[in-house]
Amino acid sequence: MAKGVRLIITLECTECRTNSDKRTQGVSRYTTTKNRRNTTGRLELKKFCRHCNKHTVHKEIK
């Protein structure tokens, strides 16, 4: 079976791990897909973090 071109990845908030002054406990995570051929590096998107209560950078985790 051949591997597909699109991968399901997980995006995690970068500020939740270091910020102790959050609204709630936990780490914000989103799932999305990316094209393996067009985007070879790790993806970074600005998404809303419910725990920080603001828009923060979310990075791709393995």
VMD Tcl script that draws the C-alpha trace (Angstrom):
set ca {
  {0.00 0.00 0.00}
  {1.43 3.37 -1.04}
  {1.62 6.28 1.37}
  {-0.71 9.16 0.61}
  {0.44 12.66 -0.19}
  {-1.64 14.32 2.55}
  {-0.75 13.82 6.21}
  {-2.79 14.45 9.35}
  {-0.72 16.63 11.69}
  {-1.21 18.07 15.18}
  {-0.62 21.76 15.98}
  {0.22 22.68 19.58}
  {0.30 26.10 21.28}
  {3.83 27.33 21.97}
  {2.89 29.63 24.87}
  {0.87 27.14 26.93}
  {3.93 25.17 28.03}
  {5.85 28.20 29.35}
  {3.01 30.52 30.47}
  {1.84 29.84 34.05}
  {-0.60 32.80 34.03}
  {-3.23 31.08 31.88}
  {-7.01 31.21 32.08}
  {-7.30 27.41 32.44}
  {-4.91 24.46 32.74}
  {-4.02 22.46 29.66}
  {-2.47 22.78 26.22}
  {-4.35 23.85 23.08}
  {-4.10 21.39 20.18}
  {-5.58 21.42 16.67}
  {-5.50 18.73 13.98}
  {-5.23 19.53 10.29}
  {-3.78 18.10 7.08}
  {-0.81 19.18 5.01}
  {0.61 18.19 1.64}
  {3.83 16.21 2.11}
  {5.31 17.30 -1.24}
  {4.60 21.05 -1.05}
  {5.27 21.59 2.67}
  {8.28 19.55 3.74}
  {9.12 21.59 6.87}
  {7.17 21.90 10.10}
  {4.03 24.00 9.86}
  {3.41 27.10 12.03}
  {0.00 28.81 12.11}
  {-1.57 31.48 14.27}
  {-4.64 29.95 15.93}
  {-6.86 30.86 18.89}
  {-5.79 29.25 22.16}
  {-8.69 28.73 24.57}
  {-6.32 28.33 27.51}
  {-4.35 31.55 26.88}
  {-7.52 33.33 25.64}
  {-5.68 34.92 22.66}
  {-4.26 34.15 19.22}
  {-0.87 32.45 19.51}
  {1.57 30.58 17.27}
  {0.82 26.86 17.05}
  {3.64 24.59 15.82}
  {3.48 21.14 14.32}
  {4.37 18.32 16.70}
  {5.14 14.73 15.84}
}
mol new
graphics top color blue
foreach p $ca { graphics top sphere $p radius 0.5 }
foreach p [lrange $ca 0 end-1] q [lrange $ca 1 end] { graphics top cylinder $p $q radius 0.2 }
display resetview
